[in-house]
Amino acid sequence: MEYTFTEKNFQSEVLESDVPVLIDFYADWCGPCKMMMPVVAQLAQEFEGRMKVGRINSDAEPALARRFKVMSIPSFFIVKNGHVVDEMVGAMPKERLAQRMEAQLV
């Protein structure tokens, strides 16, 4: 399941999550973000139950984008126990993103 994170659900869905969380900051107008959408959707299915995977529209949620100091999109953050443990910027192969996610499950 792919989540949509907002200011309203961020505390409960991300910071208080029992499992690590991958956040994809994107914008509707961003070409590389659009390229990553199906990749993120596939990873959400593959990591179901082990990691939450969700997206934040940086235009719709500017406070969250500022909080994470997002300067370029797509930007990916992995949050574990309420803290950022990994971050990546830009479009990338599915395998590379999956490896970084897998590393946080040990």
Biopython code that builds the backbone (N, CA, C, O; Angstrom):
import numpy as np
from Bio.PDB.StructureBuilder import StructureBuilder

atoms = [
    (1, "MET", "N", (0.841, -1.188, 0.000)),
    (1, "MET", "CA", (0.000, 0.000, 0.000)),
    (1, "MET", "C", (0.880, 1.243, 0.000)),
    (1, "MET", "O", (1.813, 1.361, 0.794)),
    (2, "GLU", "N", (0.576, 2.143, -0.880)),
    (2, "GLU", "CA", (1.321, 3.402, -0.955)),
    (2, "GLU", "C", (0.550, 4.465, -0.172)),
    (2, "GLU", "O", (-0.639, 4.677, -0.411)),
    (3, "TYR", "N", (1.212, 5.112, 0.737)),
    (3, "TYR", "CA", (0.593, 6.126, 1.595)),
    (3, "TYR", "C", (0.768, 7.512, 0.992)),
    (3, "TYR", "O", (1.665, 7.750, 0.184)),
    (4, "THR", "N", (-0.109, 8.419, 1.404)),
    (4, "THR", "CA", (0.056, 9.839, 1.137)),
    (4, "THR", "C", (0.222, 10.502, 2.493)),
    (4, "THR", "O", (-0.694, 10.503, 3.315)),
    (5, "PHE", "N", (1.403, 11.066, 2.715)),
    (5, "PHE", "CA", (1.671, 11.711, 3.992)),
    (5, "PHE", "C", (1.387, 13.200, 3.886)),
    (5, "PHE", "O", (1.717, 13.847, 2.893)),
    (6, "THR", "N", (0.764, 13.728, 4.937)),
    (6, "THR", "CA", (0.437, 15.148, 5.002)),
    (6, "THR", "C", (0.814, 15.663, 6.393)),
    (6, "THR", "O", (1.181, 14.891, 7.280)),
    (7, "GLU", "N", (0.717, 16.947, 6.557)),
    (7, "GLU", "CA", (0.980, 17.550, 7.867)),
    (7, "GLU", "C", (0.054, 16.924, 8.920)),
    (7, "GLU", "O", (0.453, 16.737, 10.070)),
    (8, "LYS", "N", (-1.176, 16.605, 8.521)),
    (8, "LYS", "CA", (-2.172, 16.066, 9.463)),
    (8, "LYS", "C", (-1.835, 14.656, 9.951)),
    (8, "LYS", "O", (-2.053, 14.345, 11.122)),
    (9, "ASN", "N", (-1.311, 13.802, 9.077)),
    (9, "ASN", "CA", (-1.066, 12.410, 9.489)),
    (9, "ASN", "C", (0.419, 12.090, 9.707)),
    (9, "ASN", "O", (0.768, 10.951, 10.015)),
    (10, "PHE", "N", (1.285, 13.084, 9.547)),
    (10, "PHE", "CA", (2.726, 12.846, 9.600)),
    (10, "PHE", "C", (3.187, 12.263, 10.938)),
    (10, "PHE", "O", (3.960, 11.306, 10.969)),
    (11, "GLN", "N", (2.721, 12.829, 12.015)),
    (11, "GLN", "CA", (3.128, 12.363, 13.350)),
    (11, "GLN", "C", (2.781, 10.889, 13.534)),
    (11, "GLN", "O", (3.636, 10.089, 13.914)),
    (12, "SER", "N", (1.536, 10.533, 13.265)),
    (12, "SER", "CA", (1.101, 9.154, 13.519)),
    (12, "SER", "C", (1.626, 8.161, 12.484)),
    (12, "SER", "O", (2.017, 7.051, 12.845)),
    (13, "GLU", "N", (1.641, 8.538, 11.209)),
    (13, "GLU", "CA", (2.018, 7.594, 10.152)),
    (13, "GLU", "C", (3.527, 7.456, 9.956)),
    (13, "GLU", "O", (4.005, 6.398, 9.549)),
    (14, "VAL", "N", (4.277, 8.519, 10.245)),
    (14, "VAL", "CA", (5.720, 8.489, 10.005)),
    (14, "VAL", "C", (6.508, 8.440, 11.312)),
    (14, "VAL", "O", (7.226, 7.476, 11.575)),
    (15, "LEU", "N", (6.374, 9.465, 12.113)),
    (15, "LEU", "CA", (7.213, 9.560, 13.311)),
    (15, "LEU", "C", (6.919, 8.474, 14.338)),
    (15, "LEU", "O", (7.826, 8.030, 15.042)),
    (16, "GLU", "N", (5.661, 8.039, 14.436)),
    (16, "GLU", "CA", (5.293, 7.019, 15.418)),
    (16, "GLU", "C", (5.127, 5.637, 14.791)),
    (16, "GLU", "O", (4.575, 4.738, 15.426)),
    (17, "SER", "N", (5.586, 5.458, 13.579)),
    (17, "SER", "CA", (5.444, 4.181, 12.881)),
    (17, "SER", "C", (6.259, 3.080, 13.552)),
    (17, "SER", "O", (7.374, 3.310, 14.019)),
    (18, "ASP", "N", (5.682, 1.885, 13.590)),
    (18, "ASP", "CA", (6.367, 0.717, 14.154)),
    (18, "ASP", "C", (7.418, 0.154, 13.202)),
    (18, "ASP", "O", (8.302, -0.594, 13.618)),
    (19, "VAL", "N", (7.319, 0.513, 11.934)),
    (19, "VAL", "CA", (8.262, 0.038, 10.913)),
    (19, "VAL", "C", (8.925, 1.249, 10.268)),
    (19, "VAL", "O", (8.389, 2.354, 10.350)),
    (20, "PRO", "N", (10.086, 1.066, 9.623)),
    (20, "PRO", "CA", (10.709, 2.185, 8.910)),
    (20, "PRO", "C", (9.769, 2.724, 7.823)),
    (20, "PRO", "O", (8.868, 2.027, 7.356)),
    (21, "VAL", "N", (10.004, 3.974, 7.436)),
    (21, "VAL", "CA", (9.149, 4.648, 6.459)),
    (21, "VAL", "C", (10.007, 5.271, 5.358)),
    (21, "VAL", "O", (10.960, 6.000, 5.635)),
    (22, "LEU", "N", (9.655, 4.972, 4.099)),
    (22, "LEU", "CA", (10.285, 5.651, 2.970)),
    (22, "LEU", "C", (9.365, 6.780, 2.551)),
    (22, "LEU", "O", (8.183, 6.561, 2.285)),
    (23, "ILE", "N", (9.905, 7.987, 2.492)),
    (23, "ILE", "CA", (9.151, 9.156, 2.045)),
    (23, "ILE", "C", (9.701, 9.603, 0.703)),
    (23, "ILE", "O", (10.910, 9.768, 0.541)),
    (24, "ASP", "N", (8.816, 9.795, -0.249)),
    (24, "ASP", "CA", (9.170, 10.309, -1.574)),
    (24, "ASP", "C", (8.584, 11.709, -1.693)),
    (24, "ASP", "O", (7.368, 11.863, -1.814)),
    (25, "PHE", "N", (9.443, 12.740, -1.658)),
    (25, "PHE", "CA", (8.999, 14.114, -1.908)),
    (25, "PHE", "C", (8.977, 14.319, -3.417)),
    (25, "PHE", "O", (9.965, 14.051, -4.100)),
    (26, "TYR", "N", (7.848, 14.794, -3.935)),
    (26, "TYR", "CA", (7.675, 14.950, -5.378)),
    (26, "TYR", "C", (6.833, 16.194, -5.664)),
    (26, "TYR", "O", (6.333, 16.848, -4.749)),
    (27, "ALA", "N", (6.689, 16.505, -6.953)),
    (27, "ALA", "CA", (5.749, 17.536, -7.414)),
    (27, "ALA", "C", (5.155, 17.050, -8.732)),
    (27, "ALA", "O", (5.806, 16.328, -9.487)),
    (28, "ASP", "N", (3.933, 17.445, -8.997)),
    (28, "ASP", "CA", (3.233, 16.995, -10.206)),
    (28, "ASP", "C", (3.932, 17.427, -11.491)),
    (28, "ASP", "O", (3.822, 16.746, -12.511)),
    (29, "TRP", "N", (4.643, 18.538, -11.456)),
    (29, "TRP", "CA", (5.279, 19.086, -12.653)),
    (29, "TRP", "C", (6.677, 18.507, -12.909)),
    (29, "TRP", "O", (7.300, 18.823, -13.922)),
    (30, "CYS", "N", (7.161, 17.677, -12.012)),
    (30, "CYS", "CA", (8.549, 17.191, -12.043)),
    (30, "CYS", "C", (8.679, 15.923, -12.888)),
    (30, "CYS", "O", (8.107, 14.889, -12.540)),
    (31, "GLY", "N", (9.422, 15.991, -13.987)),
    (31, "GLY", "CA", (9.624, 14.853, -14.876)),
    (31, "GLY", "C", (10.274, 13.654, -14.196)),
    (31, "GLY", "O", (9.740, 12.548, -14.276)),
    (32, "PRO", "N", (11.426, 13.845, -13.519)),
    (32, "PRO", "CA", (12.051, 12.717, -12.828)),
    (32, "PRO", "C", (11.142, 12.116, -11.750)),
    (32, "PRO", "O", (11.186, 10.911, -11.500)),
    (33, "CYS", "N", (10.320, 12.953, -11.116)),
    (33, "CYS", "CA", (9.371, 12.451, -10.108)),
    (33, "CYS", "C", (8.367, 11.508, -10.765)),
    (33, "CYS", "O", (8.039, 10.454, -10.220)),
    (34, "LYS", "N", (7.886, 11.899, -11.939)),
    (34, "LYS", "CA", (6.926, 11.065, -12.667)),
    (34, "LYS", "C", (7.566, 9.730, -13.060)),
    (34, "LYS", "O", (6.905, 8.692, -13.042)),
    (35, "MET", "N", (8.863, 9.762, -13.415)),
    (35, "MET", "CA", (9.577, 8.526, -13.751)),
    (35, "MET", "C", (9.646, 7.586, -12.545)),
    (35, "MET", "O", (9.595, 6.366, -12.703)),
    (36, "MET", "N", (9.760, 8.151, -11.353)),
    (36, "MET", "CA", (9.912, 7.349, -10.146)),
    (36, "MET", "C", (8.582, 6.845, -9.581)),
    (36, "MET", "O", (8.575, 5.932, -8.756)),
    (37, "MET", "N", (7.471, 7.416, -10.007)),
    (37, "MET", "CA", (6.168, 7.026, -9.452)),
    (37, "MET", "C", (5.891, 5.524, -9.541)),
    (37, "MET", "O", (5.522, 4.919, -8.535)),
    (38, "PRO", "N", (6.059, 4.901, -10.718)),
    (38, "PRO", "CA", (5.798, 3.449, -10.768)),
    (38, "PRO", "C", (6.806, 2.643, -9.947)),
    (38, "PRO", "O", (6.466, 1.584, -9.419)),
    (39, "VAL", "N", (8.024, 3.128, -9.838)),
    (39, "VAL", "CA", (9.044, 2.452, -9.033)),
    (39, "VAL", "C", (8.628, 2.470, -7.567)),
    (39, "VAL", "O", (8.678, 1.445, -6.886)),
    (40, "VAL", "N", (8.220, 3.631, -7.092)),
    (40, "VAL", "CA", (7.796, 3.771, -5.696)),
    (40, "VAL", "C", (6.559, 2.904, -5.435)),
    (40, "VAL", "O", (6.450, 2.288, -4.375)),
    (41, "ALA", "N", (5.638, 2.853, -6.385)),
    (41, "ALA", "CA", (4.444, 2.022, -6.231)),
    (41, "ALA", "C", (4.810, 0.544, -6.139)),
    (41, "ALA", "O", (4.236, -0.188, -5.333)),
    (42, "GLN", "N", (5.764, 0.101, -6.963)),
    (42, "GLN", "CA", (6.212, -1.299, -6.911)),
    (42, "GLN", "C", (6.877, -1.611, -5.573)),
    (42, "GLN", "O", (6.632, -2.660, -4.977)),
    (43, "LEU", "N", (7.718, -0.694, -5.109)),
    (43, "LEU", "CA", (8.409, -0.909, -3.836)),
    (43, "LEU", "C", (7.420, -0.940, -2.673)),
    (43, "LEU", "O", (7.622, -1.675, -1.706)),
    (44, "ALA", "N", (6.362, -0.153, -2.762)),
    (44, "ALA", "CA", (5.332, -0.159, -1.720)),
    (44, "ALA", "C", (4.720, -1.556, -1.601)),
    (44, "ALA", "O", (4.466, -2.038, -0.497)),
    (45, "GLN", "N", (4.488, -2.194, -2.736)),
    (45, "GLN", "CA", (3.944, -3.557, -2.724)),
    (45, "GLN", "C", (4.964, -4.560, -2.210)),
    (45, "GLN", "O", (4.643, -5.423, -1.393)),
    (46, "GLU", "N", (6.184, -4.444, -2.690)),
    (46, "GLU", "CA", (7.226, -5.409, -2.326)),
    (46, "GLU", "C", (7.615, -5.343, -0.844)),
    (46, "GLU", "O", (7.987, -6.358, -0.256)),
    (47, "PHE", "N", (7.532, -4.159, -0.245)),
    (47, "PHE", "CA", (7.936, -3.986, 1.147)),
    (47, "PHE", "C", (6.739, -3.947, 2.103)),
    (47, "PHE", "O", (6.898, -3.645, 3.285)),
    (48, "GLU", "N", (5.556, -4.250, 1.594)),
    (48, "GLU", "CA", (4.323, -4.242, 2.393)),
    (48, "GLU", "C", (4.530, -5.038, 3.683)),
    (48, "GLU", "O", (4.994, -6.179, 3.661)),
    (49, "GLY", "N", (4.176, -4.411, 4.803)),
    (49, "GLY", "CA", (4.291, -5.075, 6.093)),
    (49, "GLY", "C", (5.656, -4.943, 6.746)),
    (49, "GLY", "O", (5.794, -5.146, 7.953)),
    (50, "ARG", "N", (6.670, -4.602, 5.947)),
    (50, "ARG", "CA", (8.025, -4.453, 6.495)),
    (50, "ARG", "C", (8.456, -2.998, 6.556)),
    (50, "ARG", "O", (9.260, -2.618, 7.407)),
    (51, "MET", "N", (7.917, -2.178, 5.645)),
    (51, "MET", "CA", (8.253, -0.762, 5.590)),
    (51, "MET", "C", (7.077, -0.021, 4.964)),
    (51, "MET", "O", (6.493, -0.481, 3.983)),
    (52, "LYS", "N", (6.735, 1.128, 5.539)),
    (52, "LYS", "CA", (5.720, 1.975, 4.920)),
    (52, "LYS", "C", (6.379, 2.760, 3.799)),
    (52, "LYS", "O", (7.505, 3.237, 3.944)),
    (53, "VAL", "N", (5.686, 2.891, 2.696)),
    (53, "VAL", "CA", (6.190, 3.664, 1.563)),
    (53, "VAL", "C", (5.115, 4.689, 1.221)),
    (53, "VAL", "O", (3.956, 4.345, 0.992)),
    (54, "GLY", "N", (5.524, 5.947, 1.191)),
    (54, "GLY", "CA", (4.549, 6.991, 0.904)),
    (54, "GLY", "C", (5.161, 8.200, 0.252)),
    (54, "GLY", "O", (6.377, 8.328, 0.116)),
    (55, "ARG", "N", (4.264, 9.088, -0.150)),
    (55, "ARG", "CA", (4.692, 10.252, -0.908)),
    (55, "ARG", "C", (4.192, 11.527, -0.245)),
    (55, "ARG", "O", (3.165, 11.542, 0.435)),
    (56, "ILE", "N", (4.948, 12.594, -0.463)),
    (56, "ILE", "CA", (4.553, 13.930, -0.011)),
    (56, "ILE", "C", (4.705, 14.872, -1.191)),
    (56, "ILE", "O", (5.791, 15.008, -1.755)),
    (57, "ASN", "N", (3.619, 15.517, -1.558)),
    (57, "ASN", "CA", (3.656, 16.529, -2.609)),
    (57, "ASN", "C", (4.279, 17.787, -1.999)),
    (57, "ASN", "O", (3.674, 18.432, -1.143)),
    (58, "SER", "N", (5.476, 18.126, -2.440)),
    (58, "SER", "CA", (6.203, 19.246, -1.833)),
    (58, "SER", "C", (5.521, 20.589, -2.073)),
    (58, "SER", "O", (5.713, 21.525, -1.296)),
    (59, "ASP", "N", (4.730, 20.698, -3.135)),
    (59, "ASP", "CA", (3.985, 21.939, -3.376)),
    (59, "ASP", "C", (2.788, 22.052, -2.432)),
    (59, "ASP", "O", (2.465, 23.145, -1.967)),
    (60, "ALA", "N", (2.138, 20.937, -2.152)),
    (60, "ALA", "CA", (0.956, 20.929, -1.285)),
    (60, "ALA", "C", (1.321, 20.939, 0.196)),
    (60, "ALA", "O", (0.524, 21.361, 1.034)),
    (61, "GLU", "N", (2.530, 20.473, 0.513)),
    (61, "GLU", "CA", (2.985, 20.374, 1.908)),
    (61, "GLU", "C", (4.336, 21.080, 2.086)),
    (61, "GLU", "O", (5.334, 20.441, 2.419)),
    (62, "PRO", "N", (4.362, 22.419, 1.860)),
    (62, "PRO", "CA", (5.646, 23.132, 1.923)),
    (62, "PRO", "C", (6.304, 23.088, 3.303)),
    (62, "PRO", "O", (7.531, 23.123, 3.394)),
    (63, "ALA", "N", (5.520, 23.013, 4.369)),
    (63, "ALA", "CA", (6.108, 22.969, 5.715)),
    (63, "ALA", "C", (6.912, 21.684, 5.911)),
    (63, "ALA", "O", (7.986, 21.710, 6.512)),
    (64, "LEU", "N", (6.395, 20.558, 5.405)),
    (64, "LEU", "CA", (7.140, 19.297, 5.514)),
    (64, "LEU", "C", (8.384, 19.331, 4.637)),
    (64, "LEU", "O", (9.435, 18.821, 5.026)),
    (65, "ALA", "N", (8.271, 19.929, 3.455)),
    (65, "ALA", "CA", (9.441, 20.041, 2.577)),
    (65, "ALA", "C", (10.525, 20.886, 3.252)),
    (65, "ALA", "O", (11.708, 20.551, 3.177)),
    (66, "ARG", "N", (10.131, 21.968, 3.903)),
    (66, "ARG", "CA", (11.104, 22.805, 4.621)),
    (66, "ARG", "C", (11.708, 22.042, 5.801)),
    (66, "ARG", "O", (12.910, 22.124, 6.055)),
    (67, "ARG", "N", (10.878, 21.315, 6.505)),
    (67, "ARG", "CA", (11.345, 20.553, 7.673)),
    (67, "ARG", "C", (12.440, 19.559, 7.283)),
    (67, "ARG", "O", (13.373, 19.327, 8.052)),
    (68, "PHE", "N", (12.327, 18.976, 6.097)),
    (68, "PHE", "CA", (13.321, 18.021, 5.620)),
    (68, "PHE", "C", (14.392, 18.679, 4.741)),
    (68, "PHE", "O", (15.256, 18.001, 4.186)),
    (69, "LYS", "N", (14.323, 20.004, 4.626)),
    (69, "LYS", "CA", (15.291, 20.778, 3.836)),
    (69, "LYS", "C", (15.397, 20.259, 2.397)),
    (69, "LYS", "O", (16.491, 20.120, 1.849)),
    (70, "VAL", "N", (14.233, 19.977, 1.800)),
    (70, "VAL", "CA", (14.186, 19.472, 0.428)),
    (70, "VAL", "C", (14.547, 20.605, -0.520)),
    (70, "VAL", "O", (13.858, 21.624, -0.571)),
    (71, "MET", "N", (15.626, 20.427, -1.268)),
    (71, "MET", "CA", (16.080, 21.431, -2.232)),
    (71, "MET", "C", (15.857, 20.962, -3.664)),
    (71, "MET", "O", (15.672, 21.780, -4.565)),
    (72, "SER", "N", (15.873, 19.651, -3.874)),
    (72, "SER", "CA", (15.672, 19.062, -5.199)),
    (72, "SER", "C", (14.694, 17.904, -5.059)),
    (72, "SER", "O", (14.620, 17.245, -4.022)),
    (73, "ILE", "N", (13.951, 17.679, -6.132)),
    (73, "ILE", "CA", (13.033, 16.544, -6.130)),
    (73, "ILE", "C", (13.259, 15.725, -7.382)),
    (73, "ILE", "O", (13.661, 16.269, -8.410)),
    (74, "PRO", "N", (13.009, 14.435, -7.317)),
    (74, "PRO", "CA", (12.527, 13.737, -6.128)),
    (74, "PRO", "C", (13.612, 13.614, -5.054)),
    (74, "PRO", "O", (14.800, 13.491, -5.350)),
    (75, "SER", "N", (13.164, 13.653, -3.814)),
    (75, "SER", "CA", (14.033, 13.410, -2.660)),
    (75, "SER", "C", (13.413, 12.289, -1.850)),
    (75, "SER", "O", (12.205, 12.264, -1.618)),
    (76, "PHE", "N", (14.249, 11.372, -1.426)),
    (76, "PHE", "CA", (13.787, 10.210, -0.670)),
    (76, "PHE", "C", (14.433, 10.215, 0.704)),
    (76, "PHE", "O", (15.635, 10.441, 0.843)),
    (77, "PHE", "N", (13.621, 9.964, 1.708)),
    (77, "PHE", "CA", (14.109, 9.891, 3.086)),
    (77, "PHE", "C", (13.606, 8.601, 3.698)),
    (77, "PHE", "O", (12.458, 8.214, 3.482)),
    (78, "ILE", "N", (14.454, 7.934, 4.456)),
    (78, "ILE", "CA", (14.013, 6.789, 5.232)),
    (78, "ILE", "C", (14.036, 7.217, 6.699)),
    (78, "ILE", "O", (15.061, 7.649, 7.226)),
    (79, "VAL", "N", (12.875, 7.082, 7.337)),
    (79, "VAL", "CA", (12.715, 7.460, 8.738)),
    (79, "VAL", "C", (12.511, 6.183, 9.546)),
    (79, "VAL", "O", (11.678, 5.338, 9.219)),
    (80, "LYS", "N", (13.293, 6.074, 10.600)),
    (80, "LYS", "CA", (13.222, 4.893, 11.460)),
    (80, "LYS", "C", (13.214, 5.379, 12.906)),
    (80, "LYS", "O", (14.077, 6.159, 13.308)),
    (81, "ASN", "N", (12.247, 4.923, 13.678)),
    (81, "ASN", "CA", (12.111, 5.354, 15.079)),
    (81, "ASN", "C", (12.054, 6.877, 15.201)),
    (81, "ASN", "O", (12.594, 7.455, 16.144)),
    (82, "GLY", "N", (11.397, 7.513, 14.241)),
    (82, "GLY", "CA", (11.200, 8.960, 14.296)),
    (82, "GLY", "C", (12.367, 9.802, 13.806)),
    (82, "GLY", "O", (12.312, 11.030, 13.879)),
    (83, "HIS", "N", (13.435, 9.161, 13.302)),
    (83, "HIS", "CA", (14.619, 9.893, 12.862)),
    (83, "HIS", "C", (15.000, 9.524, 11.431)),
    (83, "HIS", "O", (14.839, 8.378, 11.011)),
    (84, "VAL", "N", (15.506, 10.506, 10.691)),
    (84, "VAL", "CA", (15.988, 10.239, 9.338)),
    (84, "VAL", "C", (17.271, 9.423, 9.443)),
    (84, "VAL", "O", (18.225, 9.830, 10.106)),
    (85, "VAL", "N", (17.285, 8.266, 8.783)),
    (85, "VAL", "CA", (18.461, 7.396, 8.817)),
    (85, "VAL", "C", (19.145, 7.297, 7.455)),
    (85, "VAL", "O", (20.266, 6.799, 7.356)),
    (86, "ASP", "N", (18.468, 7.773, 6.404)),
    (86, "ASP", "CA", (19.068, 7.752, 5.071)),
    (86, "ASP", "C", (18.324, 8.752, 4.198)),
    (86, "ASP", "O", (17.129, 8.985, 4.382)),
    (87, "GLU", "N", (19.037, 9.333, 3.255)),
    (87, "GLU", "CA", (18.396, 10.218, 2.279)),
    (87, "GLU", "C", (19.096, 10.121, 0.939)),
    (87, "GLU", "O", (20.309, 9.926, 0.858)),
    (88, "MET", "N", (18.292, 10.263, -0.118)),
    (88, "MET", "CA", (18.780, 10.163, -1.488)),
    (88, "MET", "C", (18.064, 11.233, -2.314)),
    (88, "MET", "O", (16.917, 11.581, -2.037)),
    (89, "VAL", "N", (18.751, 11.742, -3.321)),
    (89, "VAL", "CA", (18.155, 12.769, -4.176)),
    (89, "VAL", "C", (18.253, 12.335, -5.630)),
    (89, "VAL", "O", (19.287, 11.831, -6.070)),
    (90, "GLY", "N", (17.174, 12.535, -6.367)),
    (90, "GLY", "CA", (17.172, 12.280, -7.798)),
    (90, "GLY", "C", (16.597, 10.927, -8.169)),
    (90, "GLY", "O", (16.445, 10.033, -7.337)),
    (91, "ALA", "N", (16.282, 10.812, -9.456)),
    (91, "ALA", "CA", (15.787, 9.540, -9.982)),
    (91, "ALA", "C", (16.915, 8.516, -9.926)),
    (91, "ALA", "O", (18.085, 8.854, -10.105)),
    (92, "MET", "N", (16.549, 7.269, -9.675)),
    (92, "MET", "CA", (17.552, 6.205, -9.574)),
    (92, "MET", "C", (16.909, 4.877, -9.945)),
    (92, "MET", "O", (15.683, 4.757, -9.951)),
    (93, "PRO", "N", (17.730, 3.883, -10.253)),
    (93, "PRO", "CA", (17.183, 2.561, -10.547)),
    (93, "PRO", "C", (16.458, 1.979, -9.328)),
    (93, "PRO", "O", (16.842, 2.230, -8.185)),
    (94, "LYS", "N", (15.432, 1.221, -9.583)),
    (94, "LYS", "CA", (14.650, 0.582, -8.515)),
    (94, "LYS", "C", (15.552, -0.215, -7.577)),
    (94, "LYS", "O", (15.379, -0.176, -6.359)),
    (95, "GLU", "N", (16.509, -0.932, -8.147)),
    (95, "GLU", "CA", (17.386, -1.790, -7.346)),
    (95, "GLU", "C", (18.178, -0.998, -6.319)),
    (95, "GLU", "O", (18.361, -1.449, -5.189)),
    (96, "ARG", "N", (18.647, 0.184, -6.708)),
    (96, "ARG", "CA", (19.441, 1.008, -5.786)),
    (96, "ARG", "C", (18.590, 1.489, -4.607)),
    (96, "ARG", "O", (19.022, 1.451, -3.455)),
    (97, "LEU", "N", (17.383, 1.938, -4.918)),
    (97, "LEU", "CA", (16.484, 2.396, -3.863)),
    (97, "LEU", "C", (16.101, 1.218, -2.960)),
    (97, "LEU", "O", (16.064, 1.357, -1.737)),
    (98, "ALA", "N", (15.818, 0.063, -3.562)),
    (98, "ALA", "CA", (15.446, -1.135, -2.788)),
    (98, "ALA", "C", (16.596, -1.550, -1.856)),
    (98, "ALA", "O", (16.347, -1.950, -0.718)),
    (99, "GLN", "N", (17.836, -1.461, -2.318)),
    (99, "GLN", "CA", (18.991, -1.836, -1.485)),
    (99, "GLN", "C", (19.071, -0.938, -0.253)),
    (99, "GLN", "O", (19.321, -1.411, 0.856)),
    (100, "ARG", "N", (18.859, 0.355, -0.459)),
    (100, "ARG", "CA", (18.929, 1.302, 0.665)),
    (100, "ARG", "C", (17.795, 1.021, 1.661)),
    (100, "ARG", "O", (17.981, 1.131, 2.873)),
    (101, "MET", "N", (16.629, 0.661, 1.138)),
    (101, "MET", "CA", (15.500, 0.319, 2.004)),
    (101, "MET", "C", (15.798, -0.958, 2.779)),
    (101, "MET", "O", (15.591, -1.027, 3.990)),
    (102, "GLU", "N", (16.282, -1.954, 2.071)),
    (102, "GLU", "CA", (16.597, -3.249, 2.677)),
    (102, "GLU", "C", (17.614, -3.098, 3.803)),
    (102, "GLU", "O", (17.526, -3.784, 4.821)),
    (103, "ALA", "N", (18.566, -2.209, 3.622)),
    (103, "ALA", "CA", (19.614, -1.980, 4.637)),
    (103, "ALA", "C", (19.044, -1.490, 5.970)),
    (103, "ALA", "O", (19.660, -1.683, 7.018)),
    (104, "GLN", "N", (17.881, -0.865, 5.930)),
    (104, "GLN", "CA", (17.284, -0.344, 7.162)),
    (104, "GLN", "C", (16.395, -1.364, 7.877)),
    (104, "GLN", "O", (15.850, -1.088, 8.946)),
    (105, "LEU", "N", (16.261, -2.530, 7.277)),
    (105, "LEU", "CA", (15.398, -3.556, 7.874)),
    (105, "LEU", "C", (16.160, -4.529, 8.777)),
    (105, "LEU", "O", (15.560, -5.412, 9.391)),
    (106, "VAL", "N", (17.478, -4.364, 8.855)),
    (106, "VAL", "CA", (18.274, -5.270, 9.693)),
    (106, "VAL", "C", (18.441, -4.732, 11.085)),
    (106, "VAL", "O", (19.084, -5.368, 11.920)),
]
sb = StructureBuilder()
sb.init_structure("model")
sb.init_model(0)
sb.init_chain("A")
sb.init_seg("    ")
for serial, (resi, resn, name, xyz) in enumerate(atoms, 1):
    if name == "N":
        sb.init_residue(resn, " ", resi, " ")
    sb.init_atom(name, np.array(xyz, "f"), 0.0, 1.0, " ", f" {name:<3s}", serial, name[0])
structure = sb.get_structure()
